[in-house]
């Protein structure tokens, strides 16, 4: 399954999390979401949001100057 892309580059906290929250609200459980950020804080903020809201972080990765978080949408 191809992940749904959320481009949060050039956004600072809390905007990457808000973009993810807005996109996840449109998606069903089990959907993969790939978030690309330029704010290194997103590597902590998005996983924390996932824990609070019942979503699962599949992977976090740094690629050059971009930060990637892949998550799986949990049950509503």
Residue pairs with C-beta under 8 A, 6 or more apart in sequence:
1 31
1 32
2 32
3 32
3 33
3 34
3 70
4 23
4 27
4 31
4 32
4 33
4 34
5 33
5 34
5 36
6 19
6 20
6 23
6 33
6 34
6 35
6 36
7 36
8 15
8 16
8 19
8 20
8 35
8 36
8 37
8 38
8 39
8 42
9 36
9 37
9 38
9 66
10 38
11 19
11 37
11 38
11 39
12 39
12 41
13 39
13 41
13 42
13 45
14 45
16 35
16 37
16 39
16 42
16 45
16 46
17 42
17 45
17 46
17 49
19 35
20 33
20 35
20 46
20 49
20 71
21 49
21 53
23 33
24 33
24 53
24 55
24 71
24 73
27 33
27 73
28 73
29 73
29 74
29 75
29 76
30 72
30 73
31 72
31 73
32 58
32 70
32 71
32 72
32 73
33 70
33 71
33 72
33 73
34 68
34 69
34 70
35 42
35 46
35 68
35 69
35 70
35 71
36 66
36 67
36 68
37 43
37 46
37 66
37 67
37 68
37 69
38 65
38 66
38 67
39 67
40 67
42 67
42 69
43 60
43 62
43 67
43 69
46 57
46 69
46 71
47 57
47 60
47 69
49 55
50 56
50 57
50 71
53 74
54 74
54 75
55 71
55 72
55 73
55 74
56 71
56 72
56 74
57 69
57 70
57 71
58 70
58 71
58 72
59 68
59 69
59 70
60 67
60 68
60 69
60 70
61 67
61 68
62 68
